[in-house]
Amino acid sequence: MKQTDSLVLASASPVRAWALKNAGLVFEIDPSDVDERFIKNEMDAKQASPKDVASKLAEHKALAVSQRRPNTWIIGADQVLVFNNTIFDKPTNLQEAASHLCQFRGHSHDLISAVCVAYGNHPEWNYAETARLHMRDFSDGFLESYLGEASESVVTSVGAYRLEGLGAQLFSRIEGDYFTVLGLPLLPLLNFLRSQGVIET
């Protein structure tokens, strides 16, 4: 596959990098340094929808890196988890992860993944997609085993799980795109990059 222009991923997420690399893209990693909590608080004051929150976070990340690299295609992405009309942040420790999982247990929640591609300090494309995940009613014993095996990896994801690993055992059913669950709507992103001639059609 030919790639005609340079790409930068404005994220430190190893899962997003894994998805792009396995799709054959060549890119640099230059994480943004935006204040996510400030942006979320600002959007909350405006009573923005979770989809708009995810989209705004992705756009801010892309533009933050585009300011210092204006002649490069910048990919910004973010993901929010919505349960009972509330946006959940990443757990700060194993205890909070356990608390979140106990709340999700036996219920469904939504993962909204947004991506923004910026060029020349301007957002060229925005996209957001939702997946619904149905978490099974697992036992307390299973939860203890899961947290023991997954360890600190659970605090690196917004839902305290990684679907590409042990987290798959938490669910009975998933509705939506696999890459959306991982935090990057990959196929729409590839379609956009092809439309711009960044990768060959």
Buried (B, 14 or more C-beta within 10 A) or exposed (E): EEBEEBBBBBBEBEBBBEBBEEBEBEBEBBBBEBEBEEBBEEBEEEEBEBBBBBBBBBBBBBBBBBEEBEEBBBBBBBBBBBBEEEBBEBBEEBEBBBEBBEBBBEEBBBBBBBBBBBBEBEBBBBBBBBBBBBBBEBEEEBBEBBBEEBEEBBBBBBBBBBBEBBBEBBBEEBEBBEBBBBBBBBBBBBEBBEEBEBBEE
